[in-house]
C-alpha cells in the first residue's frame, strides 16, 4: 500500500485537541497521506467543494452509514486490489453527503452502522488506513 496515492477530503475542521493528536500520530506513520479540509456549509455546497477538490485521476470513496462494512483484513485487501488507482476518501459534514455525490463514488464505506462526529470518523479512518498498511506488510500492529 502506498499512502501517497490515498487522500482524505474532509468537510470541517478538527477542533478537539485529543482527536488532532491521534490524527497527527497516524499521519507520521503514513508519510505521503494527505488530508484536505473543506469548508462546511449546505450539503450541496460541500458536494461542490468535494468535486472541485477531487483530482481527475482519483476514485471517490464516500463514508456513509449505508456503505459497505469491512473487517480490517478485508478492508486492507480492498485497498490492495485498487493499488493502481488513486483514492480520495470523503468524509462529509454534519448533514452527510448528497445522494448525487454518493452516486459518483466508486464505492461507499461504512466505518460502522453508528453515526460518528466527522472528527472522530477522520481519526477512525486514518487508523484503519494505517492498520491496512500493517496488515499488508505483515506487521505485528494488527493481531487477528
C-alpha positions, 0 to 999 in steps of 0.5 A: 500500500502506498499512502501517497496515492490515498487522500482524505477530503474532509468537510470541517475542521478538527477542533478537539485537541485529543482527536488532532493528536491521534490524527497527527500520530497516524499521519507520521506513520503514513508519510505521503497521506494527505488530508484536505479540509473543506469548508462546511456549509449546505450539503450541496455546497460541500458536494461542490467543494468535494468535486472541485477538490477531487483530482481527475485521476482519483476514485471517490470513496464516500463514508456513509452509514449505508456503505459497505462494512469491512473487517480490517483484513478485508478492508486492507485487501480492498485497498490492495486490489485498487493499488493502481488507482488513486483514492480520495476518501470523503468524509462529509459534514454534519448533514452527510453527503448528497445522494448525487455525490454518493452516486459518483463514488466508486464505492461507499464505506461504512466505518460502522452502522453508528453515526460518528462526529466527522472528527472522530470518523477522520481519526477512525479512518486514518487508523484503519488506513494505517492498520491496512498498511500493517496488515499488508506488510505483515506487521505485528500492529494488527493481531487477528 
